[in-house]
């Protein structure tokens, strides 16, 4: 699912990869990019 508010986009997968396959529990990295900054952080997915 993607949400848009003018120039902002959010992509939510609910535990699926880009092909729709389930992803396992683990440590993942996410990337946030705006006009003012770029930030990469990690998250833990627990199922």
C-alpha positions, 0 to 999 in steps of 0.5 A: 500500500502506498499513501501520498500527501503532496510530495510525501509517499509511504510504502507499507508492506505488512511483512511482505516483500515486493513480490508479495512473499512473506518475509521472516523475522529479523533485523531490517533497514529502512530508508527515509528521504525528504527534501531536507534529509536522508536517514537510514535506520534499522528495525526488528520484525518479530512474528 
